[in-house]
């Protein structure tokens, strides 16, 4: 989604802002812009539709200078992607604003600013109301921070925003509600960004703004007031993310790099949490084991890939812990009246920790009587981590590719550990506790072995190049793996892909089968394999081209129209975590053959901070 960078310094900041935007490119966007103020208050505002590269060219041509400035990458919500809708937006040739989020009462504000105050709008965005509102209110308030604070009182919706004023060129004012912002602390200079990754080349010291905070940033100081207007301090933490964490480390794409990072990410995530075969006491947060003892139901809420991970966990929790588990898409959960079981644990899953629907679901759940909320999340400073009772931090490292890979497998490892923690707390199912510990410990090495499939899958991917549709099949805990495989393929190769529980085929989708519809099957050697084989036979009989991913040499043989890709036999508990690897490779290499933008697929954003 949209990205924000801002700086107030002694030195020229154009390069800092542009580098920050480049480091936020992964989030997905369709236009970019920058507004710089020099010491006299002269404004240079440059915007371009398309990639940051176009903006860089325009900046080179115009060589603007400035020591205070704001920059933005926009992911269109209100108004098409275009230069006129790109941020910063301006008012009265004085105020400039960049904004992430959505202003829900923008139409009402636009109507009154137009009819009552005579403002003329030059874009179709919801953001432009903010800057005219600030311009209008500035007559009634003594300084920029109190003006912005007053404006925020009239806004309904979500915002992370940064405002500059040409009549006060040595400050920026920032405000946060529903869309994250971090302040970066330098020596005699200060910064702001929607993601600390943007600022790592210039500082490692950050404070995360809380909901409702409004802050004035100058070279010398950061002055924050909270939602009630009272001065507050927010703690400054040293980031442990390295400045090159956003780099590709020699890989062609972030996605490929992140696929190969999975074993290490899992090792880090289990370290100090799985000790000598037991789950560490506070692995899921202080007091978690005591709380888990009485939990009788688990409600998982998530979106996209994280939802697919939750679907796998349902099989583990119901089978091994013996308690009920429901999994729901966050955008559905938040808008219905759901039944809350007694002694229920709410679990949110999220790579970013800022997904608007998942966050709204957590906030709703707080009023519904859950025993506690737990988030399994990859970003320590995120809203989900800050607002949940219990936290399991994933330690996958920054995930930059829009298509989630390592976050999925790390979530699964964490969820298997959660199932084990529930059993340990309840003192039940020791066999599962021992087997899962062993399986998790062996997982990173097994993942490394699965990487040998890269080459055969690369060759096989050619066969998908001219296909319009694909079907993914699985049974049991491999059905969500098929769902995740289909999601990966559709989002980065733009091939329409659907997943079905293989037993559902006869109930409709069999009608689609012909030689133009490749069918991908996830077929580990488990209790359901014979059933799955019958499903495969039904599809074969209808002339389909099939790709079967298996882990047993003697169950399938390749023949014309049936390609078998075998990996080493996987323990059934970790099979879902291993079987996604070939499907990740498949989607990656099909996307390469099709020449799509693998890391930033069209229309998508990495962190979905709007509804
Ligand atoms: C797919 C993908 C998305 C995310 C979804 C949730 O590859 O990345 O489906 O999984 O937007 O995001 P998080 O996990 O950040 O809440």
Boltz pocket constraint, residues with backbone or C-beta under 6 A from the ligand:
constraints:
  - pocket:
      binder: B
      contacts: [[A, 303], [A, 304], [A, 305], [A, 306], [A, 307], [A, 349], [A, 350], [A, 351], [A, 352], [A, 353], [A, 354], [A, 355], [A, 358], [A, 401], [A, 402], [A, 403], [A, 404], [A, 405], [A, 487], [A, 488], [A, 491], [A, 605], [A, 606], [A, 607], [A, 608]]
      max_distance: 6.0
